[in-house]
Amino acid sequence: MKLFMDTANVDHVAEVAGWGVLDGVTTNPSLVAKEGKEFKPTVLAMCKLVPSVSAQVTATDFEGMKKQGEEYASWHKHVVVKVPMTVEGLKALHYFRSKNIRTNTTLVFSVNQAILAAKAGANIISPFIGRLDDIGEEGMDLIAEIVHAWSFYKFDTEVLVASIRHPRHVAQAAALGAHISTIPYDVFKKLPQHTLTDVGLKKFLEDWERAKKLQVV
Ligand code: E4P
């Protein structure tokens, strides 16, 4: 499973890219607003760190999405144009596929939306599981349904688990065979941690000191 970071913070991307585990970044207008930095330099800085950076169009009509998406794609070959799951968005996905511009469909909340986006030509679809959990549904059930449906067909569209809230979501996404998880920085920082690892390492180091005193090393 590929691991992406869901952020518009370049320092956070650089930090986790340094672990050697980061395959991409997803941004959205809310994340960009939170950082308060200029969009294009942010995207370009991230493109130097990872091979896939989703940049979301804010136009809602086909012509506007086409114009914005073509501009983003011209910035860097690592840019993936993020398009909302609407009828206008489907037209844009179809157009971008014909131009070999990579796309990610955002705000997917049903299997039918996932199928439409894949058929229109999306390279990635982003079902938002946390937001479904927030309204009392089981977000991970949607991933299970999509992955199951995908097993019958030959879609080349990757299933990206979005709106992740905690480490368990990442493990569940992997167990279901999702292609990508996009993970917020604070959740990413929790992934390498385990109490038994800390306890175990402390004990190894203490024993090593004891072994040195006994001159067995
Ligand atoms: C994905 O690309 C989205 O940016 C993101 O996962 C949305 O997550 P949220 O529900 O935490 O805002």
Residues whose N, C-alpha, C, O or C-beta is under 5 A from the ligand:
A	BS01	E4P	D6 T26 T27 N28 S126 G130 R131 A162 S163 I164
